[in-house]
Amino acid sequence: MKLRMTTAALALALVLGAGAAQAADKLNLQLKWVTQAQFAGYYVALDQGFYADEGLDVTIKPGGPDIAPVQVLMGGGADVMVDWMPSALAAREAGAPIVNIAQPFKSSGMMLTCLKESGVTGPEDFPGRTLGVWFFGNEYPFLSWMSQLGIPTDGSAGGVTVLKQGFNVDPLLQKQADCISTMTYNEYWQVIDAGISADELVTFKYEDQGVATLEDGLYVLESKLADEAEADKLVRFVRASMKGWKWAEENPDAAAMIVLDNDETGAQTETHQKRMMGEVAKLTAGSNGALDPEDYARTVASLMSGGSDPVITKEPEGAWTHAITDAALQ
């Protein structure tokens, strides 16, 4: 990972000396996906010295198609992970003792994007169509939505055919699917950049359909909360991370450039990351890091409304705590 030594970080190092730097508490953060502006707040906190100011030595570990954050967390490869609440709650019900300690994303950026020429104008047109869906835990909001609409997802008469979509927009471009999964800050713009104009598309935001579930949150193993030293470290991490997110909201172009500095693959572009940061800022706006109980309740209700095949079968107990964010906000 490429890091820039900022003026603030350099000054801190000069004042505290090498010994103090070695004494900083180490913390590994596992991202849900690759290095991009979706995670700008964490890269900003690292770059601007916010973590160092809290006595933390943070390593940010990018994700990818072959990386399951919950498995990394359970295996001890990370102290904190970024994950969507549907997959986190499904993992918790399956036995993974994970807890939400902060919720930087207030709104959902998930949507279905359809070709207008397909004739899809509303959810009532979904039956008989082929819809691209991400899996690996990302399918839960879609399955919950279809269940609430009473639309089978097994390809049967009156239902939809689910195409297991890769993390690209090829199924729409190649007309293998009528609609595909996209995020407001990423894949939607990949479709636009491929030459399909906005007026050739029809989009359905989960937020607008009343089935939005919480996305990027911070999760830890429950045992971390019982350890006073670990809990204190998490408080400092959340405080610095949220400072990073608010800085990113106020300085979106600069935040995008910091993300680019940390992209070891060279796959990201300045145009795409600046555009992504602008959209992501809309999703983190209004969040101070604390999980809103109403947002949580809506997510749980949505995941439990799957008819004979709900994402979760019971109200999760102890799946979140305000203790960390409350302390961080003091």
N, C-alpha and C positions, 0 to 999 in steps of 0.2 A: 504494500500500500504506500502510495506516495504522500508524504506529509510535508506541509509547509510550516516552518517555524515562524509564528507570528510575533509581532512586537511584544504582545502581552505575555506570550508563553516564554519568550526569551528573557524578558524582565524577571519573570517569576523564577526561572532557572538561575539567573544571576544572583537573585536575592537569597533564595533558599539553598543554593549549592547542590552539587551532585548527590550528596548524601540524602537530602530531603527528597530528591527526585526518585531515588531508589526506594524510599520508604512509602511512596504513593501506593494506595490500594489498587491492585489489579482487578479489572473487570472485563469480561468478554461479552460482547453483544452480538447475537446471531440475527441477521436480517432475514426477512421473509423471501427476498428476491435479490437480484443483482444490484450493484452500485448504481443508483439513479436518484433523481430528486425526490422520489417517494420517501426517501430516508434522509433528506437534506438536514433536518434538525440535528441529527446525531453527528454528521460530518462537520457541521458548523460548530457544534459544541466542542468537538475535538480541535478543529482548526483555530478557533478563536480563544482557546485556552480556558473555556468554561469548565471542562472536566478537571484540568490541572488546578484551577482555582479551588476546586472542591477536594483536592488531594487524591485524585483518581488517575489511574493509568489505564485508559480504555482502549481495547482493541475491537475494532468493528469488523465482523466477519460477513462478507457478502454471501447471499444465498444463491440459489439456482435451481434448475429443474430436477436435479438429483439430490437436493438437500432438503430434508424435512426438519424444520426448526425444532419441533417438539422432541424428535429423536436426539438431536444434538444436545438439547437442554437436559433430557433424561440421562444421556450418556456422560454428562459432566463436561461437554465441550463448550458450554456457554453458561454464563450466570443469568443472563436475561435474553429473552427472544422477542422478536416482533412477529405477531401473528394476527390473523383475523379471529374474531370471537367465535364464529360458528365452528371453525376447525378446532379452536382451543377448548370449547365446551364439549365437543364430541370426543376429544382426546381425554378430557377429564372424566367424562362418563365411562370411558373405556378403561379407566384406572390410572391415568397420568395425573399426579397431584400438582397441577399447575394453577396459579392464581394470577389474576389481573391486578397489577399494582399501579397502572396509569393508562390513560386513554387519550393520546395526543390527537387522534383523528375523531372529530365530532360528527362528520357527515360521511355518507357513502359515495364513492366514485364509480360504483359498479353499474353497468347497464348492458342491455342487449342492443346491438346495432344491426339493422336489417337493410337490405337493398329495397328501395321503394318499388322497383320493378317486380319484386316478388309478390306484391299485392297485399303485404302485411301492413295494416293500418292501426291495429289494436290487438290486445291480448286475445280477443275473440277469434282472431285469424290464425293463432298459433297451431291449433289442431291440423294434422296432416303435413306440417312443415318439418324441416330438418333444422335443428338449432345446435349451434356449437357451444359446448360447455367445457370449462376448465375443471379438472379433477384435482386430486391430491389435497382435498379439504376445501377447495374453492367451489365445489359443486353444491355445497349445502344450501346457500341462499337461493340458488336456482330451483333446487328440488322442493324447497319449502314454498316458493312462489307458485310453482306448478301445482303443488298439492292444494294450496289455498284456492287456486282457480279451478280445481277439480279436473285437471288435464293429466292423463296418464303419460308417463315418460318411457314407456316400453315399446313405442312404435306401433301400438295397436290402433285399431280404428277409433277415431276420435281423440287420439293422443298425438304426441310429438315423437319424432325420432331424434335421439340425442347423439350428436357426433362428438366424440371425445376430442376436444380441440387442443392442439399444441399451443404453446405460448407465442402465437403469431396470428396474423389475420388472413393467412392463405385460404382457408375454407370459404371466406366471403369473396375474395378476389377471384378465386377459381370457380366460384358459384357451386361449391359442394354443399353449402348450407345457405338457408334463407336469412338466418340471423346468426351472429356470433357474440361471444362474450367480449366486452371491451371495458376499459377503464377510461373515465373522463380525461385523465391526465396522460394516457399512454397509447393504448391500441387504437382508440378512436382516431387519433392523429396519424397513426400509421396508415389507416385506411385513406385519410385525406391526402397524405403525402404520396400514396400510390396512384393518385389521379382521379379518385372518386370524389365529387363535390358534395358538400353538405346537403344540398337540395336533392341529391340522389339517394339520400339515406333517411331512414326512420329510426329514431332511438327511443328506448324505454329505460329511463333511469329507475333503479330500484327505489331510490328515495322518493320519487314521484308516485310510484305504484303502491306506496305504503308498506313495502316489505323489506325496507333497508335494514340490514344488520350491521353491527359495528365492525369496522375493519381494523386497521393497524393499531394494536394496543401493545403494551409491554407486559410480559408474563415471566414469572419465576416459579421455581419449585416451592411448594408450601413450607418446606423445612427451613428455607432461608429466612422466613419471617420470624421463626422462633429463636433465631440466633441474633443476639443484640448487636454484635459487630457487623453482621451481614445486613441487618435491617438498616443500620445507620449508613452503610455504604450505598444501599439502594435509595435511601432518602436523598443523598447527595447526588446520585446518578440522575434521578428523576428531576431534581431541581436544575441541574446543569443542562439536561436534555431539553426541558421546556424553555429554558433561556435560549437554547439554540434554535428551537422552533419559532419562537417569537422574533428572533433576529432574522431568521430566514423569511418570515412573512413580511417583515419590514424592508428587507433587502433581497428580493427574489432573484435578481440577476446575479448579484454577488454570490448568493448561496448556490446558484446553479454552477457557477465557475468553481466553487469549492468542491462540489460533487465531481466535476470533471477532473479536478486535480487528483482525486482519489480513485478514479476509474483506471485500474491497471490493464483492462482489456483493450482500451482505446476504441470501444464499440460505440460509445455515446457521442452525440454531437452537441455543439453549443446551442444551436437553434432548438433542438428537441428538448434539451434539459431546461432551458429558460422557459419554454412553453409549459413543460411539465411542472416546474416549480410554481408558475402562476396559477395552475389549476389545483395543485396540492395545497397551496395557501388557502384556497376556498374551503378545503375540507378540514384543515386544522384551526381555522378561524373560530373564535369563541370558546376554544378549549384551553383550560389552564392545567390540564393533565388529569384532573379528577374525573372519574367515571360517573356520568349522569345516571342515577338510578332508573329514570324513565327510559333512557336509551337502552339500558341493560334489560329492563323488563320487556321492552318491545322486541329486542333480539331474542330473548328466551321464548317469548310467546310465539314468535315466528318459527323458531326451530322445533317447537313442540306441536305445531299444527300440521304435521305431516301425515295426518290420517293414520293409516295402518303402518306407515313407514316413516315416523318422525325422525328428525336428526338426533334429538335427545328425547328421552322418555320421561324424565322427571325434572322438577325444579332443582337446579344445581345449588348445593349449599356450600358456602365458603369459597365460592369461585372468584370473589373479588374482595379487595380491602381498600378502605380510604386511609388507612394508617400511614402508608408511605407518602401519598400525595398531600395529606393534611400536614404532615411534618415538613414536607418539602416547601409548602406554600407559606409557612410561618415566617 
